[in-house]
Amino acid sequence: MSFIILAIPFLLAQCGKQKSNKPLASNFFQQASLEAQHGNPKKALNLVNKSIEYKSSPKSLLLKATLLHTINAPTESVTLFKKIINDKKTPAAMKADALNNYASALYDLKEYDQAEHIWEELCYDKDYLSPELAYFNLAIFQLKKALMLTLDSKDYFHHLNLSERYLHQALAISKYYIDAFFYLAQIHIRRNNLRLAHKTLMELLMEAPDHEVSQKLLLEIEKRLEKEKNPS
């Protein structure tokens, strides 16, 4: 939020005056990607800015916009995402990735309806290579709606059901989607279906045995199931 929004158009305005040096641009971009993967967004942002100084490209701008979102600068990232999405030179698949991240930034800005609409369209976008992410985001969106309501609210289970449906759709596309399994287990717990939650967490741990949060949650469920079995 503290990042000055004018810094983005200023940087883009310099693109026509760049020293064209593709090898250096590529090198900085690769370094930025590695830092991003290692969880160092600020260092990655500095490196991708250097890459853009030498050669601006849709992929470098997309990484920059995503990093701005990561460091909690959604307004700045939205400005850049819009430029990428509206640029005719942006490849279709990359534009779809930008749309997903753009929707996430809009969500952070409380533009919930717009974000939801984008994710719904991405689920059926032939150019989007990761539709499971759109389904997952829709699932989390509905789950958060449910958690804002009381258990006796008529809409509580409606949003919970939608969330579960979206998670199953994500898993139908990517059957080893760990986060989808985890949140599906959370929904089963909220319905007090501990056996199904246990089964879901077991499936998760078969794919990710070192998932510590799921390990702890599984132990808690097993204790509760044992207590139900032997109440005395």
DODREN-471943 format. One record per atom (N, C-alpha, C): x, z, y. Coordinates in steps of 0.1 Angstrom, whole numbers, plus 5000, padded with zeros to 4 digits. Atoms other than C-alpha are relative to their C-alpha. Last residue first. Layout:
(site (X; Z; Y))
...
***
This chain:
(site (4996; 4986; 5001))
(site (4834; 5295; 4573))
(site (5015; 5002; 5003))
(site (5003; 4993; 4988))
(site (4825; 5260; 4585))
(site (5004; 5015; 5000))
(site (4999; 4985; 5004))
(site (4843; 5244; 4556))
(site (4998; 5008; 5012))
(site (5001; 5000; 5015))
(site (4835; 5206; 4558))
(site (4999; 5015; 4995))
(site (5014; 5004; 5004))
(site (4828; 5207; 4595))
(site (4997; 5002; 4985))
(site (5008; 4989; 4996))
(site (4861; 5226; 4600))
(site (4985; 4998; 4997))
(site (4998; 4989; 5010))
(site (4879; 5201; 4579))
(site (4991; 5012; 5004))
(site (5007; 5004; 5012))
(site (4865; 5173; 4601))
(site (5001; 5011; 4989))
(site (5014; 4999; 4998))
(site (4875; 5191; 4632))
(site (4992; 4996; 4988))
(site (5004; 4986; 4999))
(site (4910; 5196; 4620))
(site (4985; 5002; 5002))
(site (4999; 4994; 5014))
(site (4913; 5160; 4609))
(site (4996; 5015; 4999))
(site (5012; 5004; 5007))
(site (4901; 5149; 4643))
(site (5000; 5005; 4986))
(site (5011; 4992; 4995))
(site (4928; 5170; 4660))
(site (4987; 4996; 4993))
(site (4999; 4986; 5005))
(site (4954; 5156; 4637))
(site (4989; 5008; 5005))
(site (5004; 5000; 5014))
(site (4943; 5120; 4645))
(site (5000; 5014; 4994))
(site (5014; 5001; 5001))
(site (4945; 5127; 4682))
(site (4995; 5000; 4986))
(site (5006; 4987; 4996))
(site (4980; 5139; 4679))
(site (4985; 5000; 4999))
(site (4996; 4990; 5011))
(site (4991; 5108; 4659))
(site (4994; 5014; 5003))
(site (5009; 5002; 5011))
(site (4972; 5085; 4683))
(site (5003; 5010; 4989))
(site (5013; 4996; 4996))
(site (4991; 5099; 4713))
(site (4989; 4999; 4989))
(site (5001; 4985; 5000))
(site (5024; 5096; 4695))
(site (4986; 5005; 5004))
(site (5009; 4998; 4988))
(site (5021; 5059; 4686))
(site (4996; 5014; 5000))
(site (4994; 4991; 4990))
(site (5051; 5058; 4663))
(site (4992; 5003; 5012))
(site (4998; 4986; 5005))
(site (5033; 5044; 4633))
(site (5006; 5010; 5009))
(site (4991; 4993; 4991))
(site (5022; 5013; 4652))
(site (5001; 5014; 4996))
(site (4993; 5010; 4993))
(site (5005; 4988; 4628))
(site (5011; 5006; 5010))
(site (4993; 5009; 5009))
(site (4995; 5013; 4602))
(site (5008; 4989; 5007))
(site (4986; 4994; 5004))
(site (4990; 5038; 4630))
(site (5006; 4992; 4989))
(site (4990; 5002; 4989))
(site (4962; 5016; 4645))
(site (5014; 5005; 4995))
(site (4997; 5014; 4999))
(site (4943; 5013; 4612))
(site (5011; 4998; 5011))
(site (4992; 5003; 5012))
(site (4945; 5051; 4607))
(site (5005; 4985; 5000))
(site (4987; 4995; 4996))
(site (4932; 5055; 4643))
(site (5010; 4998; 4988))
(site (4994; 5009; 4990))
(site (4902; 5033; 4634))
(site (5014; 5004; 5004))
(site (4997; 5013; 5006))
(site (4895; 5052; 4602))
(site (5007; 4991; 5010))
(site (4989; 4997; 5009))
(site (4896; 5086; 4620))
(site (5005; 4987; 4993))
(site (4989; 4998; 4991))
(site (4873; 5074; 4647))
(site (5013; 5001; 4992))
(site (4997; 5013; 4996))
(site (4849; 5062; 4620))
(site (5012; 5000; 5010))
(site (4995; 5007; 5012))
(site (4850; 5096; 4604))
(site (5004; 4986; 5004))
(site (4986; 4997; 5002))
(site (4847; 5113; 4638))
(site (5006; 4993; 4988))
(site (4998; 5007; 5013))
(site (4814; 5096; 4648))
(site (5015; 5002; 4996))
(site (4998; 4989; 5010))
(site (4807; 5121; 4676))
(site (5001; 4994; 4986))
(site (5013; 5000; 5007))
(site (4795; 5092; 4698))
(site (5000; 5010; 4989))
(site (5010; 4997; 4991))
(site (4823; 5101; 4722))
(site (4986; 4999; 4994))
(site (5000; 4985; 4998))
(site (4847; 5102; 4693))
(site (4989; 5004; 5010))
(site (5005; 4994; 5012))
(site (4837; 5066; 4683))
(site (4999; 5016; 5001))
(site (5014; 5002; 5000))
(site (4843; 5055; 4718))
(site (4993; 5006; 4988))
(site (5005; 4991; 4990))
(site (4878; 5070; 4718))
(site (4984; 4999; 5001))
(site (5001; 4986; 5006))
(site (4885; 5053; 4685))
(site (4995; 5010; 5010))
(site (5011; 5001; 5009))
(site (4876; 5019; 4701))
(site (4998; 5014; 4993))
(site (5013; 4998; 4993))
(site (4899; 5028; 4729))
(site (4988; 5000; 4992))
(site (4999; 4987; 4994))
(site (4929; 5032; 4706))
(site (4987; 5003; 5007))
(site (5002; 4991; 5010))
(site (4921; 5001; 4685))
(site (4998; 5014; 5006))
(site (5014; 5002; 5004))
(site (4919; 4980; 4716))
(site (4996; 5010; 4990))
(site (5008; 4993; 4990))
(site (4952; 4994; 4728))
(site (4985; 4999; 4997))
(site (4999; 4985; 5001))
(site (4969; 4985; 4695))
(site (4991; 5007; 5010))
(site (5000; 4996; 4986))
(site (4957; 4948; 4694))
(site (4999; 5016; 5000))
(site (4990; 4988; 5000))
(site (4967; 4940; 4658))
(site (5001; 5005; 5015))
(site (5004; 4989; 5009))
(site (4936; 4918; 4651))
(site (5010; 5012; 5000))
(site (4987; 4994; 5003))
(site (4941; 4896; 4682))
(site (4998; 5013; 4991))
(site (4990; 5010; 4996))
(site (4912; 4873; 4686))
(site (5014; 5005; 4996))
(site (5003; 5012; 5008))
(site (4886; 4893; 4666))
(site (5010; 4989; 5003))
(site (4993; 4999; 5013))
(site (4903; 4924; 4681))
(site (4997; 4988; 4991))
(site (4985; 5000; 4998))
(site (4894; 4914; 4716))
(site (5007; 5000; 4987))
(site (4997; 5014; 4997))
(site (4858; 4907; 4705))
(site (5015; 4998; 5002))
(site (5001; 5007; 5013))
(site (4856; 4941; 4688))
(site (5003; 4985; 5003))
(site (4988; 4997; 5008))
(site (4868; 4956; 4721))
(site (5000; 4993; 4987))
(site (4989; 5007; 4994))
(site (4841; 4937; 4741))
(site (5013; 5003; 4992))
(site (5001; 5014; 5003))
(site (4814; 4950; 4718))
(site (5012; 4992; 5005))
(site (4997; 5002; 5014))
(site (4826; 4986; 4720))
(site (5000; 4985; 4996))
(site (4986; 4998; 5001))
(site (4826; 4984; 4758))
(site (5005; 4998; 4986))
(site (4994; 5012; 4995))
(site (4791; 4970; 4758))
(site (5015; 5001; 4999))
(site (5003; 5011; 5009))
(site (4779; 4998; 4736))
(site (5007; 4987; 5004))
(site (4991; 4998; 5012))
(site (4795; 5024; 4758))
(site (4999; 4989; 4990))
(site (4986; 5004; 4996))
(site (4779; 5008; 4789))
(site (5010; 5003; 4988))
(site (5000; 5014; 4998))
(site (4744; 5011; 4772))
(site (5014; 4995; 5004))
(site (4997; 5007; 5013))
(site (4753; 5045; 4758))
(site (4999; 4985; 5001))
(site (4987; 4995; 5006))
(site (4756; 5060; 4793))
(site (5003; 4992; 4987))
(site (4991; 5011; 5000))
(site (4727; 5039; 4808))
(site (5014; 5003; 4994))
(site (5005; 5011; 5008))
(site (4699; 5063; 4799))
(site (5010; 4988; 4999))
(site (5004; 5012; 4992))
(site (4718; 5092; 4813))
(site (4996; 4989; 4990))
(site (5015; 5002; 5002))
(site (4718; 5122; 4789))
(site (4995; 4989; 5009))
(site (5003; 5004; 5014))
(site (4756; 5121; 4784))
(site (4985; 4997; 4998))
(site (5002; 4989; 5009))
(site (4762; 5121; 4821))
(site (4996; 4995; 4987))
(site (5014; 4996; 5002))
(site (4775; 5090; 4839))
(site (5000; 5013; 4991))
(site (5005; 4996; 4987))
(site (4809; 5081; 4854))
(site (4986; 5006; 4999))
(site (4994; 4987; 4997))
(site (4824; 5079; 4820))
(site (4996; 5006; 5013))
(site (5007; 4990; 5008))
(site (4800; 5051; 4811))
(site (5005; 5014; 5004))
(site (5014; 4998; 4995))
(site (4812; 5030; 4840))
(site (4993; 5011; 4992))
(site (4999; 4992; 4988))
(site (4848; 5036; 4830))
(site (4986; 5002; 5006))
(site (4997; 4986; 5004))
(site (4840; 5024; 4795))
(site (5000; 5009; 5012))
(site (5012; 4994; 5005))
(site (4824; 4992; 4809))
(site (5002; 5015; 4996))
(site (5009; 5000; 4989))
(site (4855; 4983; 4829))
(site (4987; 5007; 4996))
(site (4996; 4988; 4992))
(site (4877; 4993; 4800))
(site (4991; 5001; 5012))
(site (5003; 4988; 5007))
(site (4858; 4968; 4778))
(site (5003; 5013; 5008))
(site (5014; 4998; 4999))
(site (4859; 4941; 4804))
(site (4995; 5013; 4993))
(site (5003; 4995; 4986))
(site (4896; 4945; 4806))
(site (4986; 5003; 5002))
(site (4995; 4986; 4999))
(site (4899; 4942; 4768))
(site (4997; 5006; 5014))
(site (5009; 4992; 5007))
(site (4878; 4911; 4768))
(site (5003; 5015; 5001))
(site (5012; 5000; 4992))
(site (4900; 4895; 4794))
(site (4989; 5009; 4994))
(site (4997; 4991; 4989))
(site (4931; 4906; 4775))
(site (4988; 5001; 5009))
(site (5002; 4986; 5005))
(site (4917; 4891; 4743))
(site (5003; 5010; 5012))
(site (5013; 4995; 4997))
(site (4914; 4858; 4762))
(site (4997; 5014; 4995))
(site (5001; 4986; 5005))
(site (4952; 4854; 4761))
(site (4986; 5005; 5003))
(site (4994; 4998; 5014))
(site (4960; 4817; 4763))
(site (4998; 5014; 4995))
(site (4995; 4986; 5001))
(site (4937; 4809; 4792))
(site (5004; 5003; 4986))
(site (4986; 5000; 4995))
(site (4934; 4771; 4796))
(site (5006; 5014; 4999))
(site (4992; 5006; 5010))
(site (4902; 4769; 4775))
(site (5015; 5000; 5004))
(site (4992; 5010; 4993))
(site (4885; 4794; 4798))
(site (5010; 4994; 4990))
(site (5003; 5014; 5005))
(site (4858; 4811; 4778))
(site (5008; 4989; 5006))
(site (5002; 4999; 5014))
(site (4869; 4848; 4781))
(site (4997; 4986; 4994))
(site (4988; 5001; 5007))
(site (4883; 4839; 4815))
(site (4999; 5000; 4985))
(site (4997; 5015; 5001))
(site (4848; 4834; 4829))
(site (5013; 4998; 4992))
(site (5010; 5006; 5009))
(site (4839; 4870; 4820))
(site (5003; 4985; 4999))
(site (4996; 4997; 5015))
(site (4872; 4883; 4834))
(site (4990; 4993; 4991))
(site (4988; 5008; 5003))
(site (4865; 4865; 4868))
(site (5004; 5003; 4985))
(site (5003; 5014; 5001))
(site (4830; 4879; 4870))
(site (5012; 4991; 4996))
(site (5008; 5002; 5013))
(site (4841; 4914; 4863))
(site (4997; 4986; 4998))
(site (4991; 4998; 5011))
(site (4867; 4913; 4891))
(site (4993; 4997; 4986))
(site (4991; 5012; 5000))
(site (4842; 4900; 4916))
(site (5010; 5000; 4988))
(site (5008; 5011; 5004))
(site (4817; 4927; 4907))
(site (5008; 4987; 4999))
(site (5003; 5000; 5014))
(site (4843; 4954; 4909))
(site (4992; 4988; 4995))
(site (5008; 5012; 5000))
(site (4858; 4947; 4943))
(site (4996; 4998; 4985))
(site (5014; 4997; 5002))
(site (4870; 4983; 4944))
(site (4991; 4988; 5001))
(site (5006; 5000; 4987))
(site (4904; 4973; 4957))
(site (4985; 5003; 5000))
(site (4994; 4989; 4993))
(site (4919; 4983; 4924))
(site (4995; 5001; 5014))
(site (5006; 4988; 5006))
(site (4894; 4960; 4907))
(site (5006; 5012; 5008))
(site (5013; 4998; 4994))
(site (4905; 4932; 4930))
(site (4993; 5013; 4995))
(site (4997; 4996; 4987))
(site (4941; 4937; 4918))
(site (4987; 5002; 5008))
(site (4995; 4986; 5001))
(site (4930; 4936; 4882))
(site (5002; 5005; 5014))
(site (5012; 4992; 5003))
(site (4910; 4904; 4889))
(site (5004; 5015; 5000))
(site (5007; 5000; 4987))
(site (4941; 4888; 4905))
(site (4987; 5009; 4998))
(site (4993; 4990; 4992))
(site (4960; 4897; 4873))
(site (4993; 5002; 5014))
(site (5001; 4987; 5006))
(site (4935; 4878; 4852))
(site (5006; 5011; 5008))
(site (5014; 4996; 4998))
(site (4933; 4849; 4877))
(site (4998; 5014; 4993))
(site (5001; 4995; 4987))
(site (4971; 4846; 4877))
(site (4986; 5006; 5003))
(site (4993; 4987; 5000))
(site (4972; 4843; 4840))
(site (4999; 5006; 5013))
(site (5009; 4991; 5007))
(site (4945; 4815; 4843))
(site (5007; 5014; 4999))
(site (5010; 4997; 4991))
(site (4967; 4798; 4870))
(site (4990; 5010; 4993))
(site (4995; 4990; 4991))
(site (4996; 4800; 4846))
(site (4990; 5004; 5010))
(site (4998; 4987; 5008))
(site (4977; 4782; 4819))
(site (5005; 5011; 5009))
(site (5013; 4994; 5003))
(site (4965; 4755; 4844))
(site (5001; 5013; 4993))
(site (5006; 5004; 5013))
(site (4999; 4748; 4858))
(site (4988; 5008; 4996))
(site (5000; 4989; 5010))
(site (5003; 4757; 4895))
(site (4994; 4994; 4987))
(site (4988; 5002; 5009))
(site (5010; 4725; 4915))
(site (5001; 5011; 4990))
(site (5002; 5010; 5010))
(site (4975; 4724; 4929))
(site (5012; 4998; 4991))
(site (4990; 5010; 4999))
(site (4980; 4757; 4947))
(site (4998; 4990; 4988))
(site (5005; 5012; 4992))
(site (4947; 4775; 4950))
(site (5011; 4989; 5001))
(site (5012; 5006; 5006))
(site (4955; 4800; 4922))
(site (4995; 4988; 5007))
(site (4996; 5006; 5013))
(site (4991; 4807; 4934))
(site (4988; 4992; 4994))
(site (4991; 5012; 4998))
(site (4980; 4812; 4970))
(site (5003; 4993; 4987))
(site (5009; 5011; 4994))
(site (4951; 4835; 4960))
(site (5008; 4987; 5002))
(site (5008; 5006; 5012))
(site (4975; 4855; 4938))
(site (4992; 4989; 5005))
(site (4991; 5009; 5007))
(site (4998; 4860; 4969))
(site (4993; 4993; 4988))
(site (4996; 5012; 4991))
(site (4971; 4874; 4991))
(site (5008; 4990; 4992))
(site (5011; 5008; 4999))
(site (4958; 4896; 4962))
(site (5003; 4987; 5009))
(site (5000; 5008; 5012))
(site (4993; 4910; 4956))
(site (4988; 4990; 5000))
(site (4990; 5010; 4999))
(site (4995; 4921; 4992))
(site (5000; 4991; 4988))
(site (5004; 5009; 4989))
(site (4962; 4939; 4991))
(site (5010; 4989; 5001))
(site (5010; 5010; 5004))
(site (4970; 4954; 4956))
(site (4996; 4990; 5011))
(site (5002; 5007; 4988))
(site (5003; 4971; 4966))
(site (4989; 4989; 4998))
(site (5011; 4996; 4993))
(site (5004; 4997; 4939))
(site (4999; 4994; 5014))
(site (4995; 4989; 4991))
(site (5039; 4991; 4926))
(site (4989; 5004; 5009))
(site (4994; 4989; 5008))
(site (5024; 4971; 4897))
(site (5004; 5012; 5008))
(site (5012; 4993; 5005))
(site (5002; 4949; 4920))
(site (5005; 5013; 4992))
(site (5007; 4994; 4989))
(site (5033; 4939; 4939))
(site (4988; 5009; 4996))
(site (4992; 4989; 4997))
(site (5050; 4932; 4906))
(site (4995; 5008; 5012))
(site (5003; 4990; 5010))
(site (5022; 4909; 4896))
(site (5008; 5013; 5002))
(site (5014; 4995; 4997))
(site (5024; 4890; 4929))
(site (4997; 5011; 4990))
(site (5000; 4991; 4987))
(site (5062; 4887; 4925))
(site (4986; 5006; 5002))
(site (4993; 4987; 5003))
(site (5059; 4875; 4889))
(site (5000; 5009; 5012))
(site (5009; 4993; 5009))
(site (5033; 4849; 4899))
(site (5006; 5014; 4996))
(site (5010; 4994; 4991))
(site (5055; 4838; 4928))
(site (4990; 5008; 4992))
(site (4993; 4989; 4993))
(site (5084; 4833; 4903))
(site (4990; 5007; 5010))
(site (4997; 4989; 5009))
(site (5062; 4814; 4879))
(site (5006; 5011; 5007))
(site (5012; 4992; 5004))
(site (5046; 4792; 4906))
(site (5003; 5012; 4991))
(site (5007; 5006; 5010))
(site (5081; 4782; 4919))
(site (4988; 5008; 4996))
(site (5013; 4994; 5003))
(site (5102; 4790; 4949))
(site (4993; 4991; 4990))
(site (5010; 5010; 5005))
(site (5138; 4781; 4947))
(site (4987; 5006; 4997))
(site (4993; 5012; 5004))
(site (5168; 4798; 4963))
(site (4990; 4989; 4996))
(site (4992; 5004; 4989))
(site (5150; 4825; 4983))
(site (5007; 4986; 4997))
(site (5008; 5008; 4992))
(site (5124; 4827; 4955))
(site (5008; 4995; 5012))
(site (5002; 5013; 5007))
(site (5151; 4839; 4931))
(site (4992; 4991; 5009))
(site (4988; 5008; 4999))
(site (5162; 4865; 4956))
(site (4999; 4987; 4993))
(site (5000; 5004; 4986))
(site (5126; 4878; 4959))
(site (5013; 4991; 5002))
(site (5009; 5012; 4999))
(site (5125; 4879; 4921))
(site (5000; 4994; 5014))
(site (4994; 5011; 5007))
(site (5155; 4902; 4921))
(site (4992; 4987; 5001))
(site (4988; 5003; 4992))
(site (5141; 4927; 4946))
(site (5007; 4987; 4995))
(site (5005; 5007; 4988))
(site (5108; 4927; 4928))
(site (5011; 4995; 5009))
(site (5005; 5014; 5004))
(site (5125; 4934; 4895))
(site (4995; 4993; 5012))
(site (4988; 5008; 5002))
(site (5143; 4964; 4910))
(site (4997; 4985; 4997))
(site (4994; 5002; 4987))
(site (5110; 4977; 4923))
(site (5013; 4992; 4999))
(site (5007; 5010; 4991))
(site (5092; 4970; 4890))
(site (5007; 4998; 5013))
(site (4994; 4998; 4987))
(site (5117; 4988; 4867))
(site (4995; 4990; 5010))
(site (5007; 4990; 4992))
(site (5097; 4992; 4835))
(site (5007; 5003; 5013))
(site (4994; 4987; 5003))
(site (5121; 4975; 4810))
(site (4994; 5011; 5009))
(site (5002; 4996; 5014))
(site (5100; 4944; 4809))
(site (5005; 5014; 4997))
(site (5015; 4998; 5001))
(site (5100; 4941; 4847))
(site (4997; 5005; 4986))
(site (5003; 4987; 4993))
(site (5138; 4945; 4847))
(site (4985; 5004; 4999))
(site (4994; 4990; 5009))
(site (5141; 4917; 4821))
(site (4997; 5014; 5006))
(site (5009; 4999; 5012))
(site (5118; 4894; 4841))
(site (5004; 5012; 4991))
(site (5012; 4993; 4995))
(site (5138; 4901; 4873))
(site (4990; 5002; 4988))
(site (4997; 4986; 4998))
(site (5170; 4892; 4855))
(site (4988; 5008; 5004))
(site (4998; 4994; 5013))
(site (5155; 4860; 4843))
(site (5003; 5015; 5001))
(site (5014; 4999; 5006))
(site (5142; 4851; 4878))
(site (5001; 5007; 4986))
(site (5007; 4989; 4994))
(site (5176; 4858; 4893))
(site (4987; 5003; 4994))
(site (4993; 4988; 5003))
(site (5193; 4835; 4869))
(site (4993; 5012; 5005))
(site (5003; 4997; 5014))
(site (5167; 4808; 4873))
(site (5006; 5013; 4996))
(site (5014; 4996; 5000))
(site (5170; 4809; 4911))
(site (4996; 5004; 4986))
(site (5000; 4987; 4994))
(site (5208; 4807; 4908))
(site (4986; 5006; 5000))
(site (4994; 4991; 5010))
(site (5206; 4777; 4884))
(site (5000; 5015; 5005))
(site (5008; 4997; 5012))
(site (5180; 4760; 4906))
(site (5007; 5010; 4991))
(site (4990; 4997; 5010))
(site (5199; 4761; 4939))
(site (4993; 5005; 4987))
(site (5005; 5003; 5014))
(site (5179; 4745; 4966))
(site (5012; 5002; 4991))
(site (4989; 5007; 5007))
(site (5189; 4762; 4998))
(site (4996; 4998; 4986))
(site (4992; 4994; 5011))
(site (5155; 4771; 5012))
(site (5013; 4991; 4997))
(site (4986; 5000; 4995))
(site (5142; 4758; 5045))
(site (5010; 5006; 4990))
(site (4995; 5013; 4996))
(site (5109; 4746; 5032))
(site (5014; 5000; 5005))
(site (4998; 5008; 5012))
(site (5103; 4779; 5013))
(site (5006; 4986; 5004))
(site (4986; 5004; 5000))
(site (5108; 4800; 5045))
(site (5003; 4990; 4988))
(site (4997; 5009; 4989))
(site (5071; 4801; 5052))
(site (5014; 4995; 4999))
(site (5004; 5013; 5004))
(site (5066; 4817; 5018))
(site (5002; 4989; 5010))
(site (4991; 5005; 5011))
(site (5087; 4846; 5028))
(site (4996; 4986; 4996))
(site (4987; 5003; 4993))
(site (5068; 4850; 5061))
(site (5010; 4995; 4989))
(site (5000; 5013; 4994))
(site (5035; 4847; 5042))
(site (5013; 4996; 5007))
(site (5002; 5011; 5010))
(site (5045; 4876; 5020))
(site (4999; 4986; 5007))
(site (4987; 5004; 5007))
(site (5061; 4899; 5046))
(site (4998; 4989; 4990))
(site (4995; 5012; 4994))
(site (5029; 4898; 5067))
(site (5013; 4996; 4994))
(site (5006; 5012; 5006))
(site (5013; 4922; 5042))
(site (5006; 4987; 5007))
(site (5006; 5007; 4988))
(site (5037; 4950; 5051))
(site (4994; 4987; 4995))
(site (4993; 5013; 4998))
(site (5043; 4971; 5019))
(site (4992; 4992; 5011))
(site (4992; 4999; 4988))
(site (5029; 5006; 5024))
(site (5008; 4987; 5003))
(site (5008; 5000; 4988))
(site (5000; 5000; 5000))
(site (5009; 5000; 5013))
***
